[in-house]
Amino acid sequence: MTAMQPERPDVALVIPVWNDPAGLERLLCRARSLDCFRQIIVIDDGSDIAVPAAKDITLIRHERSRGGGAARNTGLWQVDTGYLVYCDSDDLLTAEMPALLADLTQAGSFDFCLFKHADSQRLAQGFWGQPDWDEALWEQAGFGCGALSAADSATLPILAQTANYPWNKVYRTEFLRQNRVLCAETQVHQDIPLHWRAFLTARDVLVSDRICLWHEVDPNGGRLSNRRGRDRFDLLVALDQVGAAALAKGGAWPEAFGTFALGVIAWAKRQIDPTLAAEFDRASADWLQRQFGPFLDRLALAAPDLARRLAQDMSQR
């Protein structure tokens, strides 16, 4: 008599892919070996070489490439499970993922669970884990280490300032659908609305320090984050989709979003082609003036250093 296999958690894995057959196959092999997802959905975003069908995956194909954000949004509506995890084809799940999902089966209902990741830049420094800036925010929120915990209203604005990856969370499917917590359908920075809308809208957020995903940072410019052209202006489009909601929420949220916005704009300035730098400076200054200008006096009382930095960047118009 054979022992019954435990039932897989009620979780789907949603994978957008574009022209990365090797990465996709590697990720699918890992997901199959972990055997912890009840559904695997692959969205082929108009690849030049079509992704082959397989009996254990739900395959959807975009006839033309619409970007990773559109692919994730398409995948969301194909999910048949209560929860889902997004994972890019060039990243990998770790052996901690089944343990996290097992933890979550005992946790009751939640809107999303934030977990840790490891990346190749950190490993090159001799450490296993996420970058220092994310780790500092986790520690500031009181979640540096420990078992599965619930985040409260005081810690959410802190954690919202972590890197806006799509793949460091387990989401409740209906939370995303009912609240229209979607990716931007831009060429880059698609994940900002997904990340910030989730934090701004969620009521029940869990935090786990399990490292469940490996992120390879490409030093040779092969990722969307390395793009240097005019599509980098999409950052302002993505920020625009959540700015008003973050500022209107009040409390610690305007300061949190302002800190995040200044940080990601400064990062984009370092990436963009020098011939576009002055134009990007003007565009970002105009965006900051439009979003934060009406709030600057209030921010000056709560966060004078942030208000000073915002005013300085606005002056580059």
C-alpha positions as a Markdown table, in Angstrom:
| # | Residue | x | y | z |
|---|---|---|---|---|
| 1 | Met | 0.0 | 0.0 | 0.0 |
| 2 | Thr | 1.5 | 3.3 | -1.1 |
| 3 | Ala | 1.4 | 6.4 | 1.1 |
| 4 | Met | -0.9 | 9.2 | 0.0 |
| 5 | Gln | 0.9 | 12.2 | -1.4 |
| 6 | Pro | 0.2 | 15.5 | 0.4 |
| 7 | Glu | -2.1 | 17.8 | -1.5 |
| 8 | Arg | -0.3 | 20.8 | -3.1 |
| 9 | Pro | -1.1 | 24.2 | -1.6 |
| 10 | Asp | -3.8 | 26.2 | -3.3 |
| 11 | Val | -1.3 | 28.3 | -5.1 |
| 12 | Ala | -0.5 | 29.0 | -8.8 |
| 13 | Leu | 2.8 | 30.0 | -10.3 |
| 14 | Val | 2.5 | 32.7 | -13.0 |
| 15 | Ile | 5.5 | 33.1 | -15.3 |
| 16 | Pro | 5.8 | 35.7 | -18.1 |
| 17 | Val | 8.4 | 34.9 | -20.7 |
| 18 | Trp | 9.8 | 36.6 | -23.7 |
| 19 | Asn | 12.6 | 35.0 | -25.8 |
| 20 | Asp | 14.0 | 33.1 | -22.9 |
| 21 | Pro | 13.5 | 29.4 | -23.6 |
| 22 | Ala | 16.5 | 28.3 | -21.5 |
| 23 | Gly | 15.5 | 30.3 | -18.5 |
| 24 | Leu | 11.9 | 29.1 | -18.7 |
| 25 | Glu | 13.0 | 25.5 | -18.9 |
| 26 | Arg | 15.3 | 25.9 | -15.9 |
| 27 | Leu | 12.5 | 27.5 | -13.9 |
| 28 | Leu | 9.9 | 24.9 | -14.9 |
| 29 | Cys | 12.3 | 22.1 | -13.9 |
| 30 | Arg | 12.8 | 23.7 | -10.5 |
| 31 | Ala | 9.0 | 24.3 | -10.0 |
| 32 | Arg | 8.3 | 20.7 | -10.9 |
| 33 | Ser | 11.0 | 19.4 | -8.6 |
| 34 | Leu | 9.6 | 21.5 | -5.7 |
| 35 | Asp | 6.1 | 20.1 | -6.5 |
| 36 | Cys | 4.3 | 22.9 | -4.4 |
| 37 | Phe | 2.1 | 24.6 | -7.0 |
| 38 | Arg | -1.3 | 23.3 | -8.0 |
| 39 | Gln | -1.3 | 25.3 | -11.2 |
| 40 | Ile | 1.5 | 26.6 | -13.4 |
| 41 | Ile | 0.6 | 29.4 | -16.0 |
| 42 | Val | 3.1 | 30.5 | -18.6 |
| 43 | Ile | 2.4 | 33.6 | -20.7 |
| 44 | Asp | 4.5 | 33.7 | -23.8 |
| 45 | Asp | 4.7 | 37.4 | -24.5 |
| 46 | Gly | 5.0 | 37.2 | -28.3 |
| 47 | Ser | 8.4 | 35.4 | -28.3 |
| 48 | Asp | 10.1 | 34.9 | -31.7 |
| 49 | Ile | 10.3 | 31.2 | -30.9 |
| 50 | Ala | 7.0 | 30.1 | -29.4 |
| 51 | Val | 7.0 | 28.3 | -26.1 |
| 52 | Pro | 6.0 | 24.6 | -26.5 |
| 53 | Ala | 2.9 | 23.3 | -24.8 |
| 54 | Ala | 3.2 | 20.9 | -22.0 |
| 55 | Lys | 0.5 | 18.9 | -20.2 |
| 56 | Asp | 1.3 | 20.3 | -16.8 |
| 57 | Ile | 1.2 | 24.0 | -17.7 |
| 58 | Thr | -1.5 | 26.4 | -18.8 |
| 59 | Leu | 0.0 | 28.2 | -21.8 |
| 60 | Ile | -1.2 | 31.6 | -23.1 |
| 61 | Arg | 0.4 | 33.4 | -26.0 |
| 62 | His | 0.3 | 37.1 | -26.8 |
| 63 | Glu | 0.5 | 37.5 | -30.6 |
| 64 | Arg | 2.9 | 40.4 | -30.1 |
| 65 | Ser | 5.1 | 41.5 | -27.2 |
| 66 | Arg | 3.2 | 43.7 | -24.8 |
| 67 | Gly | 5.6 | 43.6 | -21.9 |
| 68 | Gly | 6.0 | 41.7 | -18.7 |
| 69 | Gly | 3.3 | 43.8 | -16.9 |
| 70 | Ala | 0.7 | 42.9 | -19.6 |
| 71 | Ala | 1.7 | 39.3 | -19.4 |
| 72 | Arg | 1.3 | 39.1 | -15.7 |
| 73 | Asn | -2.1 | 40.8 | -15.9 |
| 74 | Thr | -3.2 | 38.3 | -18.5 |
| 75 | Gly | -2.0 | 35.4 | -16.3 |
| 76 | Leu | -3.9 | 36.7 | -13.3 |
| 77 | Trp | -7.3 | 36.1 | -15.0 |
| 78 | Gln | -6.3 | 32.5 | -15.8 |
| 79 | Val | -5.6 | 31.6 | -12.2 |
| 80 | Asp | -7.8 | 28.9 | -10.7 |
| 81 | Thr | -6.3 | 28.8 | -7.3 |
| 82 | Gly | -6.8 | 31.0 | -4.2 |
| 83 | Tyr | -3.3 | 32.4 | -4.2 |
| 84 | Leu | -0.5 | 33.0 | -6.7 |
| 85 | Val | 3.2 | 33.7 | -7.0 |
| 86 | Tyr | 4.7 | 35.6 | -9.9 |
| 87 | Cys | 8.1 | 34.6 | -11.1 |
| 88 | Asp | 10.2 | 35.8 | -14.0 |
| 89 | Ser | 11.6 | 33.2 | -16.3 |
| 90 | Asp | 15.2 | 34.2 | -15.6 |
| 91 | Asp | 14.8 | 33.9 | -11.8 |
| 92 | Leu | 14.7 | 30.8 | -9.7 |
| 93 | Leu | 12.6 | 29.5 | -6.8 |
| 94 | Thr | 14.5 | 28.2 | -3.8 |
| 95 | Ala | 13.9 | 25.2 | -1.6 |
| 96 | Glu | 12.4 | 27.5 | 1.0 |
| 97 | Met | 9.3 | 28.1 | -1.2 |
| 98 | Pro | 7.5 | 24.8 | -0.2 |
| 99 | Ala | 8.2 | 25.5 | 3.4 |
| 100 | Leu | 6.7 | 29.0 | 3.1 |
| 101 | Leu | 3.6 | 27.7 | 1.4 |
| 102 | Ala | 3.2 | 25.1 | 4.1 |
| 103 | Asp | 3.5 | 27.9 | 6.7 |
| 104 | Leu | 0.8 | 29.9 | 4.9 |
| 105 | Thr | -1.7 | 27.0 | 4.8 |
| 106 | Gln | -1.8 | 27.3 | 8.6 |
| 107 | Ala | -2.1 | 31.1 | 8.6 |
| 108 | Gly | -5.7 | 31.6 | 7.5 |
| 109 | Ser | -6.7 | 34.2 | 4.9 |
| 110 | Phe | -4.4 | 37.1 | 4.0 |
| 111 | Asp | -4.1 | 39.6 | 1.2 |
| 112 | Phe | -0.4 | 39.0 | 0.5 |
| 113 | Cys | 2.7 | 37.7 | 2.2 |
| 114 | Leu | 6.0 | 39.4 | 1.7 |
| 115 | Phe | 9.1 | 37.2 | 1.7 |
| 116 | Lys | 12.8 | 37.6 | 1.3 |
| 117 | His | 15.0 | 36.9 | -1.8 |
| 118 | Ala | 18.7 | 36.5 | -2.5 |
| 119 | Asp | 20.5 | 38.1 | -5.4 |
| 120 | Ser | 23.8 | 37.5 | -7.2 |
| 121 | Gln | 25.3 | 40.9 | -6.3 |
| 122 | Arg | 24.9 | 40.1 | -2.7 |
| 123 | Leu | 26.4 | 36.7 | -3.1 |
| 124 | Ala | 29.4 | 38.2 | -4.9 |
| 125 | Gln | 30.0 | 40.1 | -1.7 |
| 126 | Gly | 30.0 | 36.9 | 0.3 |
| 127 | Phe | 26.5 | 37.0 | 1.7 |
| 128 | Trp | 23.3 | 35.1 | 1.0 |
| 129 | Gly | 20.3 | 37.3 | 1.0 |
| 130 | Gln | 18.7 | 40.5 | -0.3 |
| 131 | Pro | 20.5 | 43.9 | -0.8 |
| 132 | Asp | 21.5 | 46.0 | 2.2 |
| 133 | Trp | 18.8 | 48.7 | 1.6 |
| 134 | Asp | 16.0 | 46.2 | 1.7 |
| 135 | Glu | 17.4 | 44.4 | 4.7 |
| 136 | Ala | 17.7 | 47.8 | 6.5 |
| 137 | Leu | 14.0 | 48.5 | 5.8 |
| 138 | Trp | 13.0 | 45.0 | 7.1 |
| 139 | Glu | 15.0 | 45.6 | 10.3 |
| 140 | Gln | 13.5 | 49.1 | 10.7 |
| 141 | Ala | 10.0 | 47.5 | 10.5 |
| 142 | Gly | 11.1 | 44.9 | 13.1 |
| 143 | Phe | 11.2 | 41.9 | 10.7 |
| 144 | Gly | 14.9 | 41.3 | 10.4 |
| 145 | Cys | 14.5 | 37.7 | 11.4 |
| 146 | Gly | 11.9 | 35.4 | 12.9 |
| 147 | Ala | 8.9 | 33.3 | 11.9 |
| 148 | Leu | 5.9 | 34.2 | 9.9 |
| 149 | Ser | 4.5 | 37.5 | 11.4 |
| 150 | Ala | 1.7 | 39.9 | 10.7 |
| 151 | Ala | 2.5 | 43.5 | 9.6 |
| 152 | Asp | 0.5 | 46.3 | 11.1 |
| 153 | Ser | -0.4 | 49.8 | 9.9 |
| 154 | Ala | 2.8 | 51.3 | 11.3 |
| 155 | Thr | 5.1 | 48.9 | 9.5 |
| 156 | Leu | 3.4 | 48.8 | 6.1 |
| 157 | Pro | 4.7 | 52.3 | 4.9 |
| 158 | Ile | 8.2 | 51.1 | 5.8 |
| 159 | Leu | 8.0 | 47.8 | 4.0 |
| 160 | Ala | 6.4 | 49.5 | 0.9 |
| 161 | Gln | 9.7 | 51.2 | 0.3 |
| 162 | Thr | 11.5 | 47.9 | -0.4 |
| 163 | Ala | 12.3 | 47.0 | -4.0 |
| 164 | Asn | 9.1 | 46.8 | -6.0 |
| 165 | Tyr | 9.6 | 43.3 | -7.4 |
| 166 | Pro | 6.6 | 41.3 | -8.6 |
| 167 | Trp | 8.0 | 38.0 | -7.3 |
| 168 | Asn | 8.7 | 38.6 | -3.6 |
| 169 | Lys | 5.1 | 38.1 | -2.5 |
| 170 | Val | 2.4 | 35.4 | -2.3 |
| 171 | Tyr | -0.9 | 37.1 | -3.3 |
| 172 | Arg | -4.5 | 36.2 | -2.7 |
| 173 | Thr | -6.0 | 36.0 | -6.1 |
| 174 | Glu | -9.3 | 37.7 | -5.4 |
| 175 | Phe | -7.5 | 40.5 | -3.5 |
| 176 | Leu | -5.7 | 41.4 | -6.8 |
| 177 | Arg | -8.7 | 41.0 | -8.9 |
| 178 | Gln | -11.3 | 42.8 | -6.8 |
| 179 | Asn | -9.0 | 45.7 | -6.0 |
| 180 | Arg | -7.5 | 45.9 | -9.6 |
| 181 | Val | -4.0 | 45.5 | -8.2 |
| 182 | Leu | -2.3 | 45.2 | -11.5 |
| 183 | Cys | 1.0 | 45.9 | -13.2 |
| 184 | Ala | 1.5 | 48.9 | -15.4 |
| 185 | Glu | 1.5 | 47.9 | -19.1 |
| 186 | Thr | 4.6 | 50.0 | -19.8 |
| 187 | Gln | 7.9 | 48.7 | -21.2 |
| 188 | Val | 9.8 | 49.1 | -17.9 |
| 189 | His | 8.9 | 49.8 | -14.2 |
| 190 | Gln | 5.7 | 47.7 | -14.7 |
| 191 | Asp | 5.8 | 46.5 | -11.1 |
| 192 | Ile | 5.5 | 49.8 | -9.3 |
| 193 | Pro | 1.7 | 49.9 | -9.4 |
| 194 | Leu | 1.4 | 46.2 | -8.4 |
| 195 | His | 3.7 | 46.7 | -5.4 |
| 196 | Trp | 2.3 | 50.0 | -4.2 |
| 197 | Arg | -1.4 | 49.3 | -4.8 |
| 198 | Ala | -0.9 | 46.0 | -2.8 |
| 199 | Phe | 0.5 | 47.8 | 0.2 |
| 200 | Leu | -2.0 | 50.7 | 0.0 |
| 201 | Thr | -5.0 | 48.5 | -0.3 |
| 202 | Ala | -4.2 | 45.4 | 1.8 |
| 203 | Arg | -5.7 | 44.8 | 5.2 |
| 204 | Asp | -4.0 | 41.6 | 6.1 |
| 205 | Val | -0.3 | 41.4 | 5.3 |
| 206 | Leu | 2.1 | 38.7 | 6.5 |
| 207 | Val | 5.8 | 38.8 | 6.5 |
| 208 | Ser | 8.2 | 35.8 | 6.3 |
| 209 | Asp | 12.0 | 35.9 | 6.4 |
| 210 | Arg | 12.3 | 32.7 | 4.4 |
| 211 | Ile | 14.4 | 33.4 | 1.3 |
| 212 | Cys | 12.2 | 31.9 | -1.4 |
| 213 | Leu | 13.6 | 33.3 | -4.7 |
| 214 | Trp | 17.0 | 33.7 | -6.3 |
| 215 | His | 17.4 | 36.8 | -8.5 |
| 216 | Glu | 20.3 | 37.0 | -11.0 |
| 217 | Val | 21.4 | 40.6 | -11.6 |
| 218 | Asp | 22.7 | 40.8 | -15.1 |
| 219 | Pro | 25.9 | 43.0 | -15.2 |
| 220 | Asn | 25.9 | 43.1 | -19.0 |
| 221 | Gly | 22.7 | 44.9 | -19.6 |
| 222 | Gly | 20.4 | 42.1 | -20.6 |
| 223 | Arg | 17.5 | 42.9 | -18.4 |
| 224 | Leu | 14.8 | 45.6 | -18.6 |
| 225 | Ser | 16.4 | 47.3 | -15.6 |
| 226 | Asn | 19.5 | 48.0 | -17.7 |
| 227 | Arg | 17.7 | 49.9 | -20.5 |
| 228 | Arg | 19.1 | 53.3 | -21.1 |
| 229 | Gly | 16.8 | 54.8 | -23.8 |
| 230 | Arg | 13.6 | 56.8 | -23.9 |
| 231 | Asp | 11.5 | 54.0 | -22.5 |
| 232 | Arg | 13.1 | 54.9 | -19.1 |
| 233 | Phe | 10.6 | 57.8 | -19.1 |
| 234 | Asp | 7.9 | 55.1 | -18.4 |
| 235 | Leu | 9.0 | 55.4 | -14.8 |
| 236 | Leu | 7.0 | 58.5 | -14.5 |
| 237 | Val | 3.9 | 56.8 | -16.0 |
| 238 | Ala | 4.1 | 54.0 | -13.5 |
| 239 | Leu | 4.6 | 56.3 | -10.6 |
| 240 | Asp | 1.7 | 58.4 | -11.7 |
| 241 | Gln | -0.6 | 55.4 | -11.4 |
| 242 | Val | -0.1 | 55.2 | -7.6 |
| 243 | Gly | 1.1 | 58.7 | -6.5 |
| 244 | Ala | -2.3 | 60.3 | -5.9 |
| 245 | Ala | -3.5 | 57.3 | -3.8 |
| 246 | Ala | -0.3 | 57.2 | -1.7 |
| 247 | Leu | -0.5 | 60.9 | -1.0 |
| 248 | Ala | -4.2 | 60.9 | -0.2 |
| 249 | Lys | -3.9 | 58.0 | 2.3 |
| 250 | Gly | -2.2 | 60.3 | 4.7 |
| 251 | Gly | -0.3 | 59.3 | 7.8 |
| 252 | Ala | 3.2 | 58.0 | 7.1 |
| 253 | Trp | 2.3 | 57.2 | 3.4 |
| 254 | Pro | 3.2 | 60.6 | 1.8 |
| 255 | Glu | 6.7 | 60.5 | 3.3 |
| 256 | Ala | 7.1 | 56.8 | 2.4 |
| 257 | Phe | 6.1 | 57.3 | -1.2 |
| 258 | Gly | 8.1 | 60.5 | -1.5 |
| 259 | Thr | 11.2 | 58.8 | -0.2 |
| 260 | Phe | 10.6 | 55.9 | -2.6 |
| 261 | Ala | 10.0 | 58.2 | -5.6 |
| 262 | Leu | 13.1 | 60.2 | -5.1 |
| 263 | Gly | 15.2 | 57.1 | -4.7 |
| 264 | Val | 13.9 | 55.4 | -7.9 |
| 265 | Ile | 14.1 | 58.6 | -9.9 |
| 266 | Ala | 17.7 | 59.0 | -8.8 |
| 267 | Trp | 18.4 | 55.4 | -9.8 |
| 268 | Ala | 16.8 | 56.0 | -13.2 |
| 269 | Lys | 19.0 | 59.1 | -13.8 |
| 270 | Arg | 22.1 | 57.0 | -13.3 |
| 271 | Gln | 20.8 | 54.5 | -15.9 |
| 272 | Ile | 19.6 | 56.7 | -18.7 |
| 273 | Asp | 21.7 | 57.6 | -21.7 |
| 274 | Pro | 23.5 | 60.9 | -21.1 |
| 275 | Thr | 22.0 | 62.5 | -24.2 |
| 276 | Leu | 18.6 | 62.1 | -22.5 |
| 277 | Ala | 19.6 | 63.2 | -19.0 |
| 278 | Ala | 18.6 | 66.8 | -19.2 |
| 279 | Glu | 15.2 | 66.0 | -20.7 |
| 280 | Phe | 14.6 | 63.3 | -18.1 |
| 281 | Asp | 15.6 | 65.8 | -15.3 |
| 282 | Arg | 12.9 | 68.3 | -16.6 |
| 283 | Ala | 10.3 | 65.6 | -16.9 |
| 284 | Ser | 10.9 | 64.2 | -13.5 |
| 285 | Ala | 11.0 | 67.7 | -11.9 |
| 286 | Asp | 7.6 | 68.4 | -13.6 |
| 287 | Trp | 6.2 | 65.2 | -12.2 |
| 288 | Leu | 7.5 | 65.9 | -8.7 |
| 289 | Gln | 6.0 | 69.4 | -8.8 |
| 290 | Arg | 2.6 | 68.1 | -9.9 |
| 291 | Gln | 2.5 | 65.3 | -7.4 |
| 292 | Phe | 4.2 | 66.8 | -4.3 |
| 293 | Gly | 3.9 | 70.5 | -4.8 |
| 294 | Pro | 0.5 | 70.8 | -3.1 |
| 295 | Phe | 1.8 | 68.6 | -0.2 |
| 296 | Leu | 5.2 | 70.3 | 0.3 |
| 297 | Asp | 4.2 | 72.5 | 3.2 |
| 298 | Arg | 2.7 | 69.6 | 5.1 |
| 299 | Leu | 5.7 | 67.4 | 4.4 |
| 300 | Ala | 8.0 | 70.1 | 5.6 |
| 301 | Leu | 6.5 | 69.8 | 9.0 |
| 302 | Ala | 6.6 | 66.0 | 9.2 |
| 303 | Ala | 9.8 | 65.3 | 7.2 |
| 304 | Pro | 11.8 | 68.5 | 6.6 |
| 305 | Asp | 14.8 | 66.8 | 5.0 |
| 306 | Leu | 12.5 | 65.0 | 2.5 |
| 307 | Ala | 10.7 | 68.3 | 1.7 |
| 308 | Arg | 14.1 | 70.0 | 1.1 |
| 309 | Arg | 15.2 | 67.2 | -1.3 |
| 310 | Leu | 11.9 | 67.3 | -3.2 |
| 311 | Ala | 12.1 | 71.1 | -3.6 |
| 312 | Gln | 15.7 | 70.8 | -4.8 |
| 313 | Asp | 14.7 | 68.2 | -7.5 |
| 314 | Met | 11.6 | 70.2 | -8.5 |
| 315 | Ser | 13.9 | 73.2 | -9.2 |
| 316 | Gln | 15.5 | 71.3 | -12.1 |
| 317 | Arg | 12.5 | 72.1 | -14.3 |
